[in-house]
Amino acid sequence: MRAVISLALGQLRRRPAAFAGTAVALFLAIAALTLFGLLFAADITAPEAVRKETTGPALMVIAGAFGEIAVLVAFFVVVNALGFTLRQQHRELALLRTIAATPRQTRRLVRGQAVVTTLLVSAPAWAAGAAAAQGLLAELQRRGMAAPGVRLPGSPVPVLVPLAAALAAALAAALAVALAASTVAARRISRITPAAALTASSTEHGRTGALRLLAAVGVLVGGGLLLRLAATRPTEEVDKAGQAALFGSLVLLVAVALAGPLAARVLAAALGAPVRALAPGAGWLADANLRGYARRLSSAVVPVALLVGLSGTMLIMTSTAEHAAGAAASSVTSATDVWLRQAELALLVCFAAVSTVNTLVAVTAERRREFALLRLVGATRSQLLRMLTAEAVLTTVVGILLGAAVAGAASAAFSTAVNGSPTPSLPVAGCWWIAAGAAALTVPGILGTGLRAVRGPAAELVGGGRD
């Protein structure tokens, strides 16, 4: 075990940039768990008389409704980030297999990296989560949604146990997710032969597996059932309809991730023609790259769809609820509900933005050797950047379309529950801002990483002299 930890720390020191996305994702996950765990602990440790000082829902109920989707999205981001961290190490792990490393040793190394990264970020994540919990509790108290006498667990012995339990639960949950994700991610390279592992590090399978497509169909059906549940909630249970619709949108995004290569290839083929017409050279190469590497395109598209799908669902649901409330929207209850949705939207956008930037940087950075080969056959840096621009635009459009489809289905279900019509109230300006935000993350992220990836001597990069 000591050797595994030593190797894991060596990889972290040698390639800190490769683990930066995973570290940030784990930081956010532990901070979110700590935030909502401390709110739960505050409610549990508060005297009964103090809790009765407010007539609204209990702090535990607010924390649960506010945090359940945020925590699930945080774990989705962790799984995605860990997968890309492993993908960046695919060549090194394949080389380890060729020099007699066993599949078990490979899996232990990957799990060791996940554990070490989680432990390194746990302390600052706890601190950030505690600070966020204090700020959120103060804001809830200011708005009359939490009793003034409720306090977060501190140093006194009676509340030390729930405080320690909240922090330990956050770390344990993050470790469990990190270990499970790293095991799944390392499964493919550890099961094949060493020679095949080395070959797989530089190739991509063209087809989406039948099991993966079946899983996508099953998850899609589950998402549809959740949206049906949301649509059939009575009008007085708007909050439950909103939570079911938001959870359904997350499940649909998981289905998009599973069926991503197929969906991305179809959409790229449909959108490729106008790109080739507008940019005959760079557009043709970008279209060929995207369709030929559907898994890579899917990896870049899914976080964009996550960003657009979740933020679009929250924005449209909030607008629909405000429109349905009409003049009653000026009441204290409606105002606080809108504030809670806006705060949840900000948190979800933060997680989705981290996933988007991390994924796009990882996907583009791993193409250094590909860019070097193109330069050796005559492509200039400016031509490569034009190609990357076309790819970035296509990636953004595909991601926005998939995310918009999810947001449209979820908000239609919520609108049916609220006002009996599947046509929601659409905030056009807000939707344009979401699309613009997705483009602002995607295009500069790809081009900025591409600028760095095309630097250096091409022959040296092709030969593996630089990483």
C-alpha positions as CSV (number, residue, x, y, z in Angstrom):
1,M,0.0,0.0,0.0
2,R,2.9,2.3,0.7
3,A,4.2,1.8,-2.8
4,V,0.8,2.7,-4.3
5,I,0.6,5.9,-2.2
6,S,4.1,6.8,-3.3
7,L,3.3,6.3,-7.0
8,A,0.0,8.2,-6.6
9,L,1.8,11.2,-5.0
10,G,4.5,11.0,-7.7
11,Q,1.8,11.4,-10.4
12,L,0.2,14.3,-8.5
13,R,3.6,16.1,-8.3
14,R,4.5,15.4,-11.9
15,R,1.2,16.3,-13.4
16,P,-0.6,18.7,-11.1
17,A,-2.6,20.2,-14.0
18,A,-4.1,16.8,-14.8
19,F,-5.5,16.5,-11.3
20,A,-6.6,20.1,-10.9
21,G,-10.1,19.5,-12.3
22,T,-10.7,16.4,-10.1
23,A,-9.4,18.4,-7.1
24,V,-11.8,21.3,-7.8
25,A,-14.7,18.9,-8.3
26,L,-14.0,17.0,-5.1
27,F,-13.6,20.3,-3.3
28,L,-17.0,21.5,-4.4
29,A,-18.6,18.1,-3.5
30,I,-17.2,18.0,0.0
31,A,-18.0,21.7,0.5
32,A,-21.6,21.1,-0.6
33,L,-22.0,18.1,1.7
34,T,-20.5,20.0,4.6
35,L,-22.8,23.0,3.9
36,F,-26.0,21.0,4.0
37,G,-24.8,18.6,6.7
38,L,-24.1,21.5,9.0
39,L,-27.6,22.9,8.4
40,F,-29.1,19.5,9.3
41,A,-26.9,19.5,12.4
42,A,-28.0,23.0,13.3
43,D,-31.6,22.0,13.1
44,I,-31.1,18.8,15.1
45,T,-29.2,20.6,17.9
46,A,-31.6,23.5,18.2
47,P,-34.0,23.4,21.2
48,E,-37.6,22.7,20.3
49,A,-38.7,26.1,21.6
50,V,-36.2,27.8,19.3
51,R,-37.3,25.9,16.2
52,K,-41.0,26.9,16.8
53,E,-40.0,30.6,16.5
54,T,-40.6,30.4,12.8
55,T,-43.9,29.4,11.1
56,G,-42.3,28.3,7.9
57,P,-40.8,24.9,6.9
58,A,-38.1,23.5,9.2
59,L,-34.5,24.2,8.4
60,M,-33.9,20.5,7.8
61,V,-36.7,20.6,5.1
62,I,-35.2,23.6,3.4
63,A,-31.7,22.1,3.5
64,G,-32.9,18.9,2.1
65,A,-34.9,20.5,-0.8
66,F,-32.1,22.9,-1.5
67,G,-29.3,20.4,-1.3
68,E,-30.4,17.1,-2.8
69,I,-30.0,18.1,-6.4
70,A,-26.9,20.1,-5.7
71,V,-25.2,17.1,-4.1
72,L,-26.2,14.8,-7.0
73,V,-24.9,17.3,-9.5
74,A,-21.6,17.6,-7.5
75,F,-21.1,13.8,-7.6
76,F,-21.9,13.8,-11.3
77,V,-19.1,16.4,-11.8
78,V,-16.7,14.3,-9.6
79,V,-17.4,11.2,-11.7
80,N,-16.8,13.1,-14.9
81,A,-13.6,14.8,-13.7
82,L,-12.1,11.5,-12.4
83,G,-12.8,9.9,-15.7
84,F,-10.9,12.6,-17.5
85,T,-8.0,12.5,-15.1
86,L,-7.6,8.8,-15.9
87,R,-8.0,9.4,-19.6
88,Q,-5.0,11.9,-19.4
89,Q,-3.0,9.1,-17.8
90,H,-4.1,6.4,-20.2
91,R,-0.7,6.2,-21.9
92,E,1.3,6.0,-18.6
93,L,-1.0,3.3,-17.3
94,A,-0.7,1.4,-20.5
95,L,3.1,1.6,-20.3
96,L,2.9,0.3,-16.7
97,R,0.9,-2.7,-18.0
98,T,3.6,-3.5,-20.6
99,I,6.3,-3.6,-17.9
100,A,4.5,-6.2,-15.9
101,A,2.1,-4.2,-13.7
102,T,-0.9,-6.4,-13.0
103,P,-4.5,-5.3,-13.4
104,R,-5.0,-5.2,-9.6
105,Q,-2.0,-3.0,-9.2
106,T,-3.3,-0.6,-11.9
107,R,-6.7,-0.3,-10.2
108,R,-5.0,0.2,-6.8
109,L,-2.9,3.0,-8.2
110,V,-6.0,4.7,-9.6
111,R,-7.9,4.3,-6.4
112,G,-4.8,5.6,-4.5
113,Q,-4.8,8.8,-6.6
114,A,-8.5,9.3,-5.8
115,V,-8.0,8.8,-2.1
116,V,-5.0,11.1,-1.9
117,T,-6.7,13.9,-4.0
118,T,-9.8,13.6,-1.7
119,L,-7.8,13.9,1.5
120,L,-5.7,16.8,0.2
121,V,-8.8,18.9,-0.5
122,S,-10.9,17.8,2.5
123,A,-9.7,20.4,5.0
124,P,-10.1,23.5,2.8
125,A,-13.4,22.1,1.6
126,W,-14.7,21.7,5.1
127,A,-13.7,25.3,5.9
128,A,-15.4,26.6,2.7
129,G,-18.5,24.5,3.5
130,A,-18.7,25.8,7.0
131,A,-18.4,29.4,5.9
132,A,-21.1,28.9,3.3
133,A,-23.4,27.3,5.8
134,Q,-22.9,30.2,8.2
135,G,-23.7,32.7,5.4
136,L,-26.7,30.7,4.1
137,L,-28.1,30.3,7.6
138,A,-27.7,34.1,8.3
139,E,-29.6,34.9,5.0
140,L,-32.4,32.4,5.8
141,Q,-32.8,34.0,9.2
142,R,-32.8,37.5,7.7
143,R,-35.6,36.4,5.4
144,G,-37.6,34.8,8.2
145,M,-37.1,31.3,6.9
146,A,-35.1,30.1,9.9
147,A,-35.5,30.9,13.6
148,P,-33.1,33.6,14.9
149,G,-31.9,31.4,17.8
150,V,-30.6,28.5,15.5
151,R,-26.8,28.2,15.5
152,L,-24.4,26.1,13.6
153,P,-22.6,23.4,15.7
154,G,-19.5,24.8,17.4
155,S,-16.9,23.8,20.0
156,P,-19.1,22.9,23.0
157,V,-19.2,19.2,23.7
158,P,-23.0,18.7,23.3
159,V,-22.8,19.8,19.6
160,L,-19.3,18.4,18.9
161,V,-20.7,15.0,17.9
162,P,-23.1,16.3,15.2
163,L,-20.4,18.6,13.9
164,A,-17.9,15.7,13.6
165,A,-20.6,13.5,12.1
166,A,-21.4,16.1,9.4
167,L,-17.7,16.5,8.4
168,A,-17.1,12.8,8.5
169,A,-20.2,12.1,6.4
170,A,-19.0,14.6,3.8
171,L,-15.6,13.0,3.6
172,A,-16.9,9.4,3.6
173,A,-19.5,10.2,0.8
174,A,-16.8,11.9,-1.3
175,L,-14.4,9.0,-0.8
176,A,-17.0,6.4,-1.7
177,V,-18.0,8.2,-4.9
178,A,-14.3,8.8,-5.8
179,L,-13.4,5.2,-5.3
180,A,-16.4,3.9,-7.2
181,A,-15.8,6.3,-10.1
182,S,-12.0,5.5,-10.2
183,T,-12.7,1.8,-10.2
184,V,-15.2,2.0,-13.1
185,A,-12.8,4.3,-15.0
186,A,-9.9,1.9,-14.6
187,R,-11.9,-1.2,-15.4
188,R,-11.3,-1.1,-19.2
189,I,-7.5,-0.6,-19.2
190,S,-7.1,-3.2,-16.4
191,R,-9.0,-5.9,-18.1
192,I,-7.3,-5.9,-21.5
193,T,-3.9,-7.2,-22.4
194,P,-0.9,-4.9,-22.0
195,A,-0.3,-4.5,-25.8
196,A,-4.0,-3.8,-26.3
197,A,-3.9,-1.3,-23.5
198,L,-1.1,0.6,-25.1
199,T,-2.9,0.6,-28.5
200,A,-6.1,1.7,-26.8
201,S,-4.4,4.8,-25.4
202,S,-4.2,6.3,-28.9
203,T,-7.3,5.0,-30.6
204,E,-11.0,5.2,-30.2
205,H,-13.8,2.7,-30.7
206,G,-16.2,3.9,-33.3
207,R,-19.4,2.2,-32.0
208,T,-21.4,2.7,-28.8
209,G,-21.8,-0.6,-27.0
210,A,-25.2,-2.3,-26.9
211,L,-25.1,-2.4,-23.1
212,R,-24.4,1.3,-22.9
213,L,-27.3,2.0,-25.3
214,L,-29.6,-0.3,-23.3
215,A,-28.6,1.5,-20.1
216,A,-29.3,4.9,-21.8
217,V,-32.8,3.7,-22.8
218,G,-33.5,2.5,-19.2
219,V,-32.3,5.8,-17.7
220,L,-34.3,7.7,-20.3
221,V,-37.5,5.8,-19.3
222,G,-36.8,6.5,-15.7
223,G,-36.4,10.2,-16.4
224,G,-39.7,10.1,-18.4
225,L,-41.5,8.6,-15.4
226,L,-40.1,11.3,-13.1
227,L,-41.4,14.0,-15.5
228,R,-44.7,12.3,-15.6
229,L,-44.8,12.3,-11.8
230,A,-44.0,16.0,-11.8
231,A,-46.7,16.8,-14.4
232,T,-49.4,15.0,-12.4
233,R,-48.7,16.7,-9.0
234,P,-51.7,18.8,-7.8
235,T,-51.4,22.6,-8.0
236,E,-50.9,23.0,-4.3
237,E,-47.7,20.8,-4.4
238,V,-45.7,23.1,-6.7
239,D,-42.5,22.6,-4.7
240,K,-42.7,18.8,-5.1
241,A,-43.5,19.1,-8.8
242,G,-40.4,21.4,-9.2
243,Q,-38.1,19.0,-7.3
244,A,-39.4,16.0,-9.4
245,A,-38.9,18.0,-12.7
246,L,-35.4,19.1,-11.7
247,F,-34.4,15.5,-10.6
248,G,-36.0,14.2,-13.9
249,S,-33.8,16.7,-15.9
250,L,-30.7,15.3,-14.1
251,V,-31.7,11.8,-14.9
252,L,-32.3,12.7,-18.6
253,L,-28.8,14.3,-18.6
254,V,-27.4,11.0,-17.4
255,A,-29.1,9.3,-20.3
256,V,-27.6,11.9,-22.6
257,A,-24.2,11.1,-21.2
258,L,-24.7,7.3,-21.8
259,A,-26.0,7.8,-25.4
260,G,-23.7,10.7,-26.0
261,P,-21.5,9.3,-28.7
262,L,-24.4,8.3,-30.8
263,A,-26.4,11.5,-30.3
264,A,-23.3,13.7,-30.8
265,R,-22.4,11.9,-34.0
266,V,-26.0,12.3,-35.4
267,L,-26.1,16.0,-34.5
268,A,-22.6,16.7,-35.7
269,A,-23.5,15.1,-39.1
270,A,-26.6,17.3,-39.4
271,L,-24.7,20.5,-38.5
272,G,-21.5,19.7,-40.3
273,A,-22.8,20.8,-43.8
274,P,-23.3,24.5,-43.0
275,V,-19.9,24.6,-41.2
276,R,-18.2,23.0,-44.3
277,A,-19.9,25.6,-46.5
278,L,-18.9,28.5,-44.3
279,A,-15.3,27.4,-43.8
280,P,-14.4,24.9,-46.6
281,G,-10.9,24.0,-45.3
282,A,-11.0,24.2,-41.5
283,G,-14.7,23.4,-41.4
284,W,-14.2,20.2,-43.3
285,L,-11.4,19.1,-41.0
286,A,-13.4,20.0,-37.9
287,D,-16.4,18.1,-39.1
288,A,-14.3,15.1,-39.9
289,N,-12.7,15.2,-36.5
290,L,-15.9,15.5,-34.6
291,R,-17.7,12.7,-36.5
292,G,-14.6,10.4,-36.4
293,Y,-14.1,10.9,-32.7
294,A,-17.6,10.7,-31.4
295,R,-16.6,9.7,-27.9
296,R,-14.4,12.7,-27.6
297,L,-17.1,14.9,-29.0
298,S,-19.6,13.4,-26.5
299,S,-17.1,14.0,-23.6
300,A,-17.0,17.7,-24.6
301,V,-20.7,18.0,-25.3
302,V,-22.1,16.4,-22.1
303,P,-20.9,19.1,-19.6
304,V,-22.2,21.8,-21.9
305,A,-25.6,20.0,-22.0
306,L,-25.4,19.7,-18.2
307,L,-24.9,23.5,-17.9
308,V,-27.6,24.4,-20.3
309,G,-30.1,21.7,-19.2
310,L,-30.0,22.4,-15.4
311,S,-29.8,26.2,-15.6
312,G,-32.4,26.3,-18.3
313,T,-34.8,24.1,-16.3
314,M,-34.4,26.2,-13.2
315,L,-34.8,29.5,-15.0
316,I,-37.9,28.4,-16.9
317,M,-39.5,26.8,-13.9
318,T,-39.0,29.9,-11.8
319,S,-40.4,32.1,-14.6
320,T,-43.4,29.7,-15.0
321,A,-44.1,29.7,-11.2
322,E,-43.9,33.5,-11.1
323,H,-46.2,33.9,-14.1
324,A,-48.7,31.4,-12.6
325,A,-48.7,33.2,-9.2
326,G,-49.5,36.5,-10.9
327,A,-50.3,39.3,-8.4
328,A,-49.6,36.9,-5.5
329,A,-45.9,36.8,-6.5
330,S,-45.3,39.8,-4.3
331,S,-46.0,37.9,-1.1
332,V,-43.2,37.0,1.3
333,T,-43.6,33.3,0.6
334,S,-43.3,33.6,-3.1
335,A,-40.4,36.0,-2.8
336,T,-38.4,33.6,-0.6
337,D,-39.3,30.7,-2.9
338,V,-37.9,32.7,-5.8
339,W,-34.8,33.6,-3.8
340,L,-34.2,29.9,-3.0
341,R,-34.5,28.9,-6.6
342,Q,-32.1,31.6,-7.7
343,A,-29.6,30.5,-5.0
344,E,-29.9,26.9,-6.1
345,L,-29.5,27.9,-9.7
346,A,-26.3,29.8,-8.9
347,L,-24.9,26.7,-7.1
348,L,-25.8,24.3,-10.0
349,V,-24.3,26.7,-12.5
350,C,-21.1,26.8,-10.5
351,F,-20.8,23.0,-10.5
352,A,-21.8,22.7,-14.2
353,A,-19.3,25.4,-15.2
354,V,-16.5,23.6,-13.4
355,S,-17.4,20.4,-15.2
356,T,-17.5,22.2,-18.6
357,V,-14.1,23.9,-18.2
358,N,-12.4,20.9,-16.8
359,T,-13.6,18.6,-19.5
360,L,-12.9,20.9,-22.4
361,V,-9.4,21.6,-21.2
362,A,-8.7,17.9,-20.7
363,V,-10.2,16.9,-24.1
364,T,-8.2,19.6,-26.0
365,A,-4.9,19.2,-24.1
366,E,-4.7,15.4,-24.9
367,R,-4.7,16.2,-28.6
368,R,-1.1,17.6,-28.6
369,R,0.3,14.7,-30.6
370,E,-2.6,14.9,-33.1
371,F,-1.9,18.6,-33.6
372,A,1.8,17.9,-34.0
373,L,1.1,15.3,-36.7
374,L,-1.0,17.8,-38.6
375,R,1.8,20.4,-38.4
376,L,4.3,17.9,-39.7
377,V,2.1,17.3,-42.8
378,G,1.9,21.0,-43.5
379,A,-0.8,22.6,-41.3
380,T,0.0,25.9,-39.8
381,R,-0.8,27.1,-36.3
382,S,-3.4,29.5,-37.7
383,Q,-5.1,26.7,-39.7
384,L,-5.2,24.6,-36.6
385,L,-6.8,27.4,-34.6
386,R,-9.4,28.0,-37.3
387,M,-10.2,24.3,-37.2
388,L,-10.5,24.4,-33.4
389,T,-12.8,27.4,-33.6
390,A,-15.1,25.5,-36.0
391,E,-15.0,22.5,-33.6
392,A,-15.7,24.8,-30.6
393,V,-18.7,26.3,-32.4
394,L,-20.1,22.9,-33.3
395,T,-19.5,21.5,-29.8
396,T,-21.3,24.5,-28.3
397,V,-24.3,24.2,-30.6
398,V,-24.6,20.4,-30.1
399,G,-24.4,20.8,-26.3
400,I,-26.9,23.7,-26.3
401,L,-29.4,21.6,-28.4
402,L,-29.2,18.6,-26.1
403,G,-29.4,20.7,-23.0
404,A,-32.4,22.7,-24.4
405,A,-34.2,19.5,-25.2
406,V,-33.8,18.3,-21.6
407,A,-34.8,21.7,-20.2
408,G,-37.8,21.8,-22.5
409,A,-39.1,18.4,-21.4
410,A,-38.6,19.2,-17.7
411,S,-40.1,22.6,-17.8
412,A,-43.1,21.3,-19.8
413,A,-43.8,18.8,-17.1
414,F,-43.6,21.4,-14.4
415,S,-45.8,23.8,-16.4
416,T,-48.4,21.1,-16.7
417,A,-48.5,20.7,-12.9
418,V,-48.7,24.5,-12.3
419,N,-51.1,25.8,-14.9
420,G,-52.4,22.7,-16.7
421,S,-50.6,23.5,-19.9
422,P,-47.3,22.0,-21.2
423,T,-46.3,25.4,-22.5
424,P,-44.2,27.1,-19.9
425,S,-43.4,30.8,-19.5
426,L,-40.2,31.3,-21.5
427,P,-37.8,34.0,-20.3
428,V,-36.3,34.7,-23.7
429,A,-33.6,37.0,-22.5
430,G,-32.5,34.6,-19.7
431,C,-32.3,31.7,-22.2
432,W,-30.1,33.8,-24.5
433,W,-27.8,34.6,-21.5
434,I,-27.5,30.8,-20.8
435,A,-26.6,30.1,-24.4
436,A,-24.1,33.0,-24.3
437,G,-22.6,31.7,-21.1
438,A,-22.2,28.2,-22.5
439,A,-20.4,29.7,-25.5
440,A,-18.3,31.9,-23.3
441,L,-17.0,28.9,-21.4
442,T,-16.7,26.5,-24.4
443,V,-15.1,28.5,-27.2
444,P,-12.4,30.3,-25.1
445,G,-11.7,27.1,-23.1
446,I,-11.0,25.1,-26.3
447,L,-9.1,27.9,-28.0
448,G,-7.0,28.8,-25.0
449,T,-6.0,25.2,-24.4
450,G,-5.4,24.7,-28.1
451,L,-3.0,27.7,-28.2
452,R,-0.9,26.0,-25.6
453,A,-1.2,22.5,-27.2
454,V,0.2,23.7,-30.6
455,R,3.3,25.2,-29.1
456,G,6.6,23.5,-29.1
457,P,8.5,21.4,-31.7
458,A,6.1,19.2,-33.6
459,A,8.6,16.3,-34.1
460,E,9.4,16.3,-30.3
461,L,5.7,16.2,-29.4
462,V,5.0,13.3,-31.9
463,G,7.9,11.4,-30.4
464,G,6.5,11.8,-26.9
465,G,9.4,14.0,-25.7
466,R,7.1,16.5,-24.2
467,D,3.8,16.1,-22.4
